[in-house]
Structure formats: structure tokens, C-alpha cells
Amino acid sequence: MTKRRAGRVQAGLKSEGLDALLVASPESIRYFTGFTGSDALLLLTRSGSLLVVDSRYTSQACGECKSTTVIESENKTKEVSGRARKLGLKRMGFEPRRLSVAQYGELKNAGTVELVPVPEALERARMVKDADELRLLKKAAAISSKSFSETLGNIGVGAGERKIALLLEFQIRKNGAEAIPFPIIVASGKRGALPHGLASGKRVGSGEFVTIDFGAVYRGYCSDETCTVMVGRPTAKQKKVYQIVKDAHDKAISTVRPGVRAGQVDAAARKMIEKAGMGKYFKHGTGHGVGLAVHEEPRIAPKQDVIAEAGMVFTIEPGVYIPGWGGVRIEDTIRVTRQGCEPLSSVPKELRCI
């Protein structure tokens, strides 16, 4: 499996005028080799692959990487430079957002090979998920959705945001996740206007929205879902804002199908919110890819020209955030199918009052 994935990238090196690719991101290294450690460099040449690790990971890498040559070195960058020289490599692509400044400087100063930035190239290679990846993504989504439903009874007047987050994380891990992909967001009341409002010491009050953004990691693959619930009885404005976001969420999902550009999906949600007069309160993208990283390609945002293909997995998460009042975000992770799309997350997104 990993050999086939690497082979697809290696086959394109010649046409790109490259002799090799240097991979630094843990997610792409895992995708191409199966290595689950957090510190390595992978050199993909036209004819093979070399994984460079230090002594902490040698045994692990040898056990996990069946189709990659594992090399132990305490100076991984120097090792790559030396291997490039021995192999006669002239032009090597690299991930400009992942290779550190120190590593780049060391490689450049060695003068062994011309360094060519290939922004997002490897992330785009991972955009369409294979059957094994989809199975793991579905499992991660099922764990997080189930865990949220089981935690819902602990949300109410007087509940602390941090306690809600802690209980939800415990449930996610109890249900089989190996980790959570990001600190759980719990933002109640006026704090709901913070798109990334990490759980605080605030307690939930009556008549407040509570926005909870959560996920699970299962065998390396992530899930991402956001639910906004109402504690008590909603006001007319709260009902209106919730329905605006829900309509935008549903419209975007109904737009997803093979051949549609990411920017079109974003526009479908954004226009609904703008039509309702709330456009200035929705400032982030409508979604993002999910896989070995919880945020990866494609970006579902304005002017994004990536074309949806069956097998892509990304979120749909419009929101309205009103400073001094609060906010609503509704998020599902969906998979593009041959006919349209289907949700992987499963918590109902109708307004829920508890």
C-alpha cells in the first residue's frame, strides 16, 4: 500500500524536473512509509526511498517500514545531503512549510543539490483517500460522534467549560481513540464569538449557546465535528442565527459533488449568510480537508480552484460570530462520492435545547 502511494509521486518526478523529494511532515512520511514516529526525514528518489531516523526510532522504523530503506543517523539533514551527493541528485523538491529554517540552511550551505520548493504538492497527493483510509476516517468520526452524544447529559446550567471538555475527551479515548487531534473547543455565551475559544473556567449560564468543536484520532486518522447546543429556551434572535448557519451548512453540503470547485462550495454557504445580513460575522473558510492531519488540503474557501473528486474528505463548517453576543458553528465531515457526498460525522444538526 505505502509502496504504491510512493510510486505515484515518484513517477511524476521526471516530468517535474526533479530527481527527488525531501519529505519532512510526519503525516506525509507516515502516508508514504507507514512510519508512525514524530521525527524523521524521507528522501523519495525516482527509483527508491530512504527514511532517515535517529537511534530512538531505528527499531520502530525497521518494524513499520517494509518497502523503505531505513538509515540511522544522529544528524538527519547531513545524512540526506551526503546521500544526495552519492546518488548524484541535482534538483530536490522540499516542503517549504515543513522543513525548518535550520534544516534548509544546512542543506543549502552543503551545496550538494538545488533545492526546489513544492508547496502543498504532497498534501495534494494525499487528498483522495483510498478504501483503507476511508475506513479509518469513518471509524474516527463514529467514535467522536458517539462520544459527544454520551457526554451531552453533562452539559447544563453551571457546567464548567473545562469539565465538559475533559469529560468529552475521556469518552473519546474510552471509545477507542488513541488521541484527540486538537484541544477541544468549548465556548459558551458571549465566548461563542471566538471561533477557536478553547475551554475556559467559565460556567454555562441559562439561555446560552454552547459551541463544542471536537474530534478523535484512530490509527492516525482524524475526525472533526462541531455542535452548537442551546441551554434553556432560545430567543427569537438565537433561533434566527442558528437557522441561518444551519441553512448555509445544508446548502454547502448539497453543492458537493465531483467536478465542483472548492470555491463554489464555500460560496454556497457564504452567500446564504450574506443574504441574511450576517456576512461580516463569517470570516473563516467553509471547510478543510481531513486525514492524517486534521487540517489539510483541500481548503474550502474563497477562490480555491481544487476540483472535488470522489474519495476526498473535508469539513463543512460555516459559522456566525457576533462580538459581545455569541456565536454558532455547525460542522460535519463529509466524503465526496460518485453521485454527491455523504456525512461521516453523525450527530443531528437540528437545534437542540437541553
C-alpha positions, 0 to 999 in steps of 0.5 A: 500500500505505502509502496504504491502511494510512493510510486505515484509521486515518484513517477511524476518526478521526471516530468517535474524536473526533479530527481527527488523529494525531501519529505519532512511532515510526519503525516506525509512520511507516515502516508508514504512509509507507514512510519508512525514516529514524530521525527524523521526525514524521507528522501523519495528518489525516482527509483527508491526511498530512504527514511532517515531516523535517529537511534530512538526510532531505528527499531520502530522504523525497521518494524513499520517500514517494509518497502523503505530503506531505513538509515540511522543517523544522529544528524538527519539533514547531513545524512540526506545531503551526503546521500544526495551527493552519492546518488548524484541528485541535482534538483530536490523538491522540499516542503517549504512549510515543513522543513525548518529554517535550520534544516534548509540552511544546512542543506543549502550551505552543503551545496550538494543539490538545488533545492526546489520548493513544492508547496502543498504538492504532497498534501495534494497527493494525499487528498483522495483517500483510498478504501483503507483510509476511508475506513479509518476516517469513518471509524474516527468520526463514529467514535467522536460522534458517539462520544459527544452524544454520551457526554451531552447529559453533562452539559447544563446550567453551571457546567464548567467549560473545562469539565465538559471538555475533559469529560468529552475527551475521556469518552473519546479515548474510552471509545477507542481513540488513541488521541484527540487531534486538537484541544477541544473547543468549548465556548459558551455565551458571549465566548461563542464569538471566538471561533477557536475559544478553547475551554475556559473556567467559565460556567454555562449560564441559562439561555446560552449557546454552547459551541463544542468543536471536537474530534478523535484520532484512530490509527492516525486518522482524524475526525472533526465535528462541531455542535452548537447546543442551546441551554434553556429556551432560545430567543427569537434572535438565537433561533434566527442565527442558528437557522441561518448557519444551519441553512448555509451548512445544508446548502454547502453540503448539497453543492458537493459533488465531483467536478465542483470547485472548492470555491463554489462550495464555500460560496454556497454557504457564504452567500446564504449568510450574506443574504441574511445580513450576517456576512461580516460575522463569517470570516473563516473558510467553509471547510478543510480537508481531513486525514492524517492531519486534521487540517489539510488540503483541500481548503474550502474557501474563497477562490480555491480552484481544487476540483472535488473528486470522489474519495476526498474528505473535508469539513463543512463548517460555516459559522456566525460570530457576533462580538459581545453576543455569541456565536454558532458553528455547525460542522460535519465531515463529509466524503465526496462520492460518485453521485454527491457526498455523504456525512461521516460525522453523525450527530443531528444538526437540528437545534437542540435545547437541553 
